[in-house]
Amino acid sequence: MSQYLVLSKINIQNANSIAGLTWGFPAITNFLGFTHALNRKISNKYEGEYEAELTGCGVVSHVINNKVYQAKPYADFEFLQSKNPPVLSKHKNASPPIIEEGKMNLTVSLVIELSSSLALTTDQIKKLEKTVLDLCYRMHIAGGTVLSINNAKLLSASTEEQHRNLHRQIKRLTMPGFVLLDRSAYLEEHYQMLLEEHEESSSKEKPTPLGAWLDFSVLKFKARPQLIEGQSEPDDKTPADWEYVSKPKPGYLVPLMTGYKAISELYEAGEVLNTRDETTPSRFVEAIHSVGEWKGMHSIQSISDVIWRYHNDNEWYLCRQQNKKDNEKLDLRTQEQTLKLNEALNLF
């Protein structure tokens, strides 16, 4: 039996737009962090009443509005900044500092997975949905304020027919929108291909994972020299046509922050000063970047495929999308399945 908690059309103001080396959309760790915080609040409020846990979530984006501007056409985008606090009562003649930050307004839907199904009556389901809404309005998502939520629905399915209906219900609540998918396998495959090409060539510069990641992340052009008759090699005066270099894989691929890697040993609780509490071990980490893909929600064939879950492997703290049965495996390759929009709409 499967059970999902769907938070439909969450309107968030002033969320953090910067994620590690990237910007434009919050890191996936922000949404899993919200899911974990919501799970703890529900557990504290109904201690012992609900045994299921919120183990992962899928992210569907509807509207994004980064607070940026361009100083002139074709210039880099810059974040809008403000001086905080705007007025200093004690020092009216002093200029308040500018704390650089990237903010955005966005509307997303979250499809939250439950570890086990809850056997609840209709009244209990309505009570839980109302409780979730009340809790969400008191929380932050990616550092942003929750302004409104269209709906909170607890959906269940056990038979094959019920799973089909569940799939349709979730699509109704989250369309139109684009779901964020994990494409770590693309990065691994591209890096291995670069290594093979390096072994076959005479180049001395060995490919790096960073270079492979940049192939998915940056806008690239290459020059195709226009050789004149009798010219075998281009020189400084040879004209050239500039051509766009497509990404290694098709799809709306974007750079993505997917977790952290430890850069220090694990310290015992209370050993590091100024930590959040004195009961939890701590260590220093750095952000991990990978590749993601935005895909229309109408083309998704299985809801479990869009759920991000925590994965811990010694020094690695990652967010991954993979089936529960494959949590022990390292292969993150997924089989792409697409549907035409009209065919998908006919499912409803």
C-alpha positions as CSV (number, residue, x, y, z in Angstrom):
1,M,0.0,0.0,0.0
2,S,1.3,3.5,-0.9
3,Q,0.4,6.7,0.8
4,Y,1.3,10.3,-0.1
5,L,0.7,13.7,1.5
6,V,0.3,16.3,-1.3
7,L,0.8,20.0,-0.5
8,S,-0.6,21.7,-3.6
9,K,0.5,25.1,-4.9
10,I,2.5,26.4,-2.0
11,N,3.2,30.2,-2.5
12,I,6.6,31.1,-0.9
13,Q,8.0,34.6,-0.5
14,N,11.7,35.5,-0.2
15,A,13.1,31.9,-0.4
16,N,16.8,31.4,-0.8
17,S,17.7,31.3,-4.5
18,I,21.4,30.4,-4.0
19,A,22.4,26.7,-3.8
20,G,26.1,26.2,-3.5
21,L,27.7,27.3,-6.8
22,T,24.4,27.6,-8.5
23,W,21.4,30.0,-8.3
24,G,17.9,30.2,-9.6
25,F,16.1,27.5,-7.5
26,P,16.5,26.3,-3.9
27,A,18.7,23.3,-3.2
28,I,16.8,20.0,-2.9
29,T,18.1,19.7,0.7
30,N,15.8,22.7,1.5
31,F,12.7,20.7,0.6
32,L,13.9,17.5,2.3
33,G,14.8,19.6,5.3
34,F,11.3,21.0,5.4
35,T,9.9,17.4,5.1
36,H,12.0,16.3,8.0
37,A,11.0,19.3,10.1
38,L,7.3,18.7,9.4
39,N,7.7,15.1,10.3
40,R,9.1,16.0,13.7
41,K,6.3,18.5,14.4
42,I,3.6,16.0,13.6
43,S,5.4,13.4,15.8
44,N,5.6,15.9,18.7
45,K,2.0,16.9,18.3
46,Y,0.6,13.4,18.0
47,E,3.1,11.4,20.0
48,G,2.5,7.7,19.4
49,E,-0.7,8.3,17.4
50,Y,0.9,8.2,13.9
51,E,3.6,5.6,13.5
52,A,4.4,6.4,9.8
53,E,7.2,8.9,9.0
54,L,7.7,11.3,6.1
55,T,10.6,9.8,4.3
56,G,10.9,11.8,1.1
57,C,9.3,14.3,-1.2
58,G,8.9,15.2,-4.9
59,V,9.3,18.8,-6.0
60,V,7.0,20.3,-8.7
61,S,7.6,23.9,-9.7
62,H,4.9,26.1,-11.0
63,V,6.1,29.7,-10.9
64,I,9.6,31.2,-10.1
65,N,10.5,34.8,-9.8
66,N,14.1,35.5,-8.9
67,K,14.7,39.0,-7.6
68,V,17.4,40.0,-10.1
69,Y,18.0,42.7,-12.6
70,Q,20.3,43.4,-15.6
71,A,22.3,46.6,-15.6
72,K,22.3,46.6,-19.4
73,P,21.3,44.1,-22.2
74,Y,23.4,40.9,-22.3
75,A,25.0,41.7,-19.0
76,D,25.0,39.3,-16.1
77,F,22.0,39.2,-13.8
78,E,22.6,40.7,-10.4
79,F,20.5,40.1,-7.3
80,L,18.5,43.0,-5.8
81,Q,20.1,44.0,-2.5
82,S,18.8,45.9,0.5
83,K,20.4,47.6,3.5
84,N,19.4,45.9,6.7
85,P,18.2,47.3,9.0
86,P,16.8,50.1,6.8
87,V,17.0,52.6,9.7
88,L,19.5,52.7,12.5
89,S,17.8,54.6,15.4
90,K,21.0,54.9,17.4
91,H,23.2,56.0,14.4
92,K,21.0,57.9,12.0
93,N,23.9,59.3,10.1
94,A,25.5,55.9,9.5
95,S,24.7,53.8,6.5
96,P,23.3,50.4,7.2
97,P,25.3,47.4,5.8
98,I,24.3,45.5,2.7
99,I,24.2,41.8,3.4
100,E,24.5,40.1,0.0
101,E,21.8,37.5,-0.5
102,G,19.8,36.0,-3.3
103,K,16.1,35.8,-2.9
104,M,13.2,34.6,-5.0
105,N,9.4,34.1,-4.9
106,L,8.1,30.8,-6.1
107,T,5.1,28.5,-6.2
108,V,5.8,24.8,-5.8
109,S,3.9,21.6,-4.9
110,L,5.4,18.9,-2.7
111,V,4.5,15.2,-3.0
112,I,5.6,13.8,0.4
113,E,6.0,10.0,0.8
114,L,5.0,8.2,4.0
115,S,7.1,5.2,5.2
116,S,4.0,3.1,5.9
117,S,0.3,3.6,5.3
118,L,-1.9,5.0,8.1
119,A,-5.3,3.3,8.6
120,L,-7.4,6.3,9.3
121,T,-11.1,7.2,9.1
122,T,-12.4,10.0,7.0
123,D,-12.6,12.3,10.0
124,Q,-9.0,11.4,11.1
125,I,-7.7,12.2,7.6
126,K,-9.4,15.6,7.6
127,K,-8.0,16.3,11.0
128,L,-4.5,15.4,9.9
129,E,-4.8,17.5,6.7
130,K,-5.9,20.5,8.7
131,T,-3.1,20.0,11.2
132,V,-0.5,19.8,8.4
133,L,-1.8,23.1,6.9
134,D,-1.6,24.8,10.3
135,L,1.9,23.6,10.9
136,C,3.1,24.6,7.4
137,Y,2.0,28.2,7.9
138,R,4.3,28.4,10.9
139,M,7.3,27.0,9.1
140,H,9.7,28.2,6.5
141,I,10.6,26.5,3.2
142,A,14.1,27.3,1.9
143,G,14.2,30.2,4.3
144,G,11.0,31.7,2.7
145,T,7.7,32.6,4.2
146,V,4.7,30.4,3.3
147,L,1.9,32.8,2.2
148,S,-0.7,30.3,1.0
149,I,-1.3,26.6,0.3
150,N,-4.1,25.6,-2.0
151,N,-4.7,22.2,-0.5
152,A,-3.3,19.4,1.7
153,K,-4.4,15.9,0.7
154,L,-3.6,12.5,2.1
155,L,-4.0,10.0,-0.7
156,S,-3.7,6.2,-0.4
157,A,-3.7,3.2,-2.8
158,S,-3.3,-0.5,-2.4
159,T,-4.7,-2.2,-5.6
160,E,-3.5,-1.6,-9.1
161,E,-6.6,0.3,-10.0
162,Q,-6.3,2.5,-6.9
163,H,-2.7,3.2,-7.8
164,R,-3.8,4.4,-11.3
165,N,-6.4,6.7,-9.6
166,L,-3.8,7.9,-7.1
167,H,-1.5,8.8,-10.0
168,R,-4.3,10.8,-11.7
169,Q,-5.2,12.6,-8.4
170,I,-1.7,13.7,-7.8
171,K,-1.4,15.0,-11.3
172,R,-4.6,17.0,-10.9
173,L,-3.2,18.6,-7.8
174,T,0.2,19.4,-9.2
175,M,-0.4,20.3,-12.9
176,P,0.6,22.4,-14.8
177,G,4.1,22.1,-13.5
178,F,7.6,20.8,-14.0
179,V,9.0,18.1,-11.7
180,L,12.7,18.0,-10.8
181,L,14.4,14.7,-11.6
182,D,17.8,13.4,-10.6
183,R,20.2,12.8,-13.6
184,S,23.4,11.9,-11.7
185,A,23.7,8.9,-14.0
186,Y,24.1,11.3,-17.0
187,L,27.1,13.0,-15.2
188,E,28.7,9.7,-14.4
189,E,28.2,8.3,-17.9
190,H,29.6,11.5,-19.5
191,Y,32.6,11.5,-17.2
192,Q,33.4,7.9,-18.1
193,M,33.1,8.7,-21.8
194,L,35.6,11.6,-21.4
195,L,38.1,9.3,-19.7
196,E,37.8,6.7,-22.5
197,E,38.3,9.5,-25.1
198,H,41.3,10.7,-23.2
199,E,42.9,7.2,-23.2
200,E,42.4,7.0,-27.0
201,S,43.8,10.4,-27.7
202,S,47.3,11.9,-27.2
203,S,46.1,14.7,-24.9
204,K,48.0,15.1,-21.6
205,E,45.2,16.9,-19.8
206,K,43.1,14.3,-18.0
207,P,39.3,15.0,-17.7
208,T,38.0,15.9,-14.3
209,P,34.5,15.5,-12.7
210,L,34.3,19.3,-12.6
211,G,34.9,19.6,-16.3
212,A,32.2,17.0,-17.0
213,W,29.8,18.9,-14.7
214,L,30.5,22.1,-16.5
215,D,29.6,20.5,-19.8
216,F,26.1,20.3,-18.5
217,S,26.1,23.7,-16.7
218,V,27.7,26.3,-19.0
219,L,26.8,27.8,-22.4
220,K,29.5,26.7,-24.9
221,F,30.4,27.8,-28.4
222,K,33.2,26.5,-30.6
223,A,34.8,28.1,-33.6
224,R,34.7,26.3,-37.0
225,P,37.6,27.9,-39.1
226,Q,36.8,28.9,-42.7
227,L,39.9,27.6,-44.4
228,I,40.7,29.1,-47.8
229,E,42.0,27.1,-50.7
230,G,45.4,25.6,-50.1
231,Q,45.2,26.3,-46.3
232,S,45.5,23.2,-44.1
233,E,45.7,24.8,-40.7
234,P,44.0,28.0,-39.4
235,D,46.1,31.0,-38.3
236,D,45.3,34.2,-36.4
237,K,43.7,35.8,-39.4
238,T,41.5,32.9,-40.4
239,P,37.8,33.8,-40.1
240,A,35.5,31.3,-38.2
241,D,31.9,30.5,-37.7
242,W,30.8,30.1,-34.1
243,E,28.5,27.2,-33.4
244,Y,26.6,26.3,-30.2
245,V,27.8,23.2,-28.4
246,S,24.8,21.2,-27.2
247,K,24.8,19.5,-23.8
248,P,25.9,15.9,-23.6
249,K,22.3,14.6,-23.2
250,P,18.9,15.9,-24.4
251,G,16.4,17.4,-22.1
252,Y,16.0,20.5,-19.9
253,L,19.2,19.8,-17.9
254,V,20.4,22.1,-15.1
255,P,23.2,22.1,-12.5
256,L,21.9,20.9,-9.1
257,M,23.1,20.8,-5.5
258,T,22.2,17.4,-4.1
259,G,23.9,17.1,-0.7
260,Y,27.1,17.4,1.2
261,K,30.5,15.6,1.6
262,A,32.4,15.5,4.9
263,I,35.7,17.4,4.9
264,S,36.6,16.6,8.5
265,E,36.3,13.8,11.0
266,L,33.1,13.2,13.0
267,Y,33.3,15.2,16.3
268,E,31.6,14.0,19.4
269,A,28.7,16.0,20.8
270,G,29.8,19.2,22.5
271,E,33.3,19.1,21.1
272,V,32.7,21.8,18.5
273,L,31.8,25.2,19.9
274,N,28.7,27.2,18.9
275,T,26.8,24.2,17.3
276,R,23.0,24.0,17.4
277,D,23.0,21.7,20.4
278,E,25.3,19.7,22.7
279,T,23.8,16.3,22.1
280,T,24.4,15.7,18.4
281,P,27.8,14.8,16.8
282,S,28.9,17.2,14.1
283,R,31.4,17.5,11.2
284,F,32.3,20.1,8.6
285,V,31.0,19.5,5.0
286,E,31.0,21.0,1.6
287,A,28.2,21.1,-1.0
288,I,27.9,18.4,-3.6
289,H,26.7,19.3,-7.1
290,S,25.2,17.1,-9.8
291,V,22.8,17.3,-12.7
292,G,19.0,17.5,-12.7
293,E,16.3,17.7,-15.3
294,W,13.0,19.6,-15.4
295,K,10.3,17.5,-16.9
296,G,6.6,18.1,-17.4
297,M,4.5,16.5,-14.7
298,H,2.2,15.1,-17.3
299,S,4.9,12.8,-18.6
300,I,5.6,11.1,-15.3
301,Q,4.7,7.4,-15.3
302,S,5.4,6.6,-11.6
303,I,5.1,8.9,-8.6
304,S,7.7,6.9,-6.7
305,D,10.3,7.9,-9.4
306,V,10.1,11.6,-8.5
307,I,10.5,11.2,-4.7
308,W,13.8,12.5,-3.3
309,R,15.2,10.6,-0.3
310,Y,18.2,10.9,2.0
311,H,21.1,8.6,1.4
312,N,24.0,8.4,3.8
313,D,27.2,6.6,2.9
314,N,29.9,7.3,5.4
315,E,31.2,10.7,4.4
316,W,28.5,11.3,1.8
317,Y,25.2,12.9,2.7
318,L,23.2,12.8,-0.5
319,C,19.6,13.4,-1.8
320,R,18.7,10.8,-4.4
321,Q,15.8,9.6,-6.5
322,Q,15.5,5.9,-6.6
323,N,13.1,3.1,-5.9
324,K,12.9,1.9,-2.3
325,K,14.0,-1.6,-3.4
326,D,17.2,-0.1,-4.9
327,N,18.3,2.0,-2.0
328,E,21.3,-0.2,-1.5
329,K,22.5,0.2,-5.1
330,L,24.7,2.9,-6.5
331,D,23.3,2.8,-10.0
332,L,21.0,5.8,-10.4
333,R,20.2,5.3,-14.1
334,T,16.6,5.7,-15.0
335,Q,14.7,4.9,-18.1
336,E,13.1,7.9,-19.7
337,Q,9.5,7.5,-20.7
338,T,7.6,10.3,-22.4
339,L,4.0,10.9,-23.3
340,K,2.5,13.5,-25.5
341,L,0.6,16.1,-23.7
342,N,-2.7,15.2,-25.3
343,E,-2.2,11.5,-24.4
344,A,-1.5,12.4,-20.8
345,L,-4.5,14.7,-20.5
346,N,-6.7,11.8,-21.8
347,L,-5.7,9.8,-18.7
348,F,-7.8,12.1,-16.6
